[in-house]
Amino acid sequence: MTTALDRLDAERAIRHTHFRFFLLADAGRYDLLGRYCFTPDADIEYRIMPGPPQRFAGRDEFVDFMLPGRPSAAAHHRLSGPAAAHTGAPPDIDWSTGQPRLTGYATVWHWAATQTPGGQQRPADWTTIGLVEDTYRHHDGQWLIARRLITPAAGLVATGTAPGLGRPTPR
């Protein structure tokens, strides 16, 4: 970084990429997550789900994992099918290692279905609170995530039933 203004501009772009991930994930636009959020060689690890950590070597591997079996980004599927909603606390960006490192919390609500068969809204099946630790790198004119680690802030599931254990859906 050459000036304080360059650093402020980089931090604005980093926060934008951080928020863009939430927007694209919540909209079901998994096809765009790679290109707009991660470097091609990104190292991505999620330890928030029950079971062994999920690791992805590169953005293509992550996107390939997210796409199969996922509903399209059409509004109908977002309203009825599997869905997630992310919200984040204001993140911190630290430059002490020479690369910008974003740290923040994200609360994520997950629905197996957002509506009952009768069309009524239903509560989320489970909610998690995760610690996001992202290292960013300037790539092709964008600040993108080069390393991501998501760990539980406290416990794997903040409320609801862990994935795979089932939850009755009121009819």
Secondary structure, 3 states (H helix, E strand, C coil): CCCHHHHHHHHHHHHHHHHHHHHHHHCCCHHHHHHHHEEEEEEEEECCCCCCCEEEECHHHHHHHHCCCCCCCCHHHHHHCCEEEEEECCCEEECCCCCCEEEEEEEEEEECCCECCCCCECCCCEEEEEEEEEEEEEECCEEEEEEEEEEECCCCCCEECCCCCCCCCCC
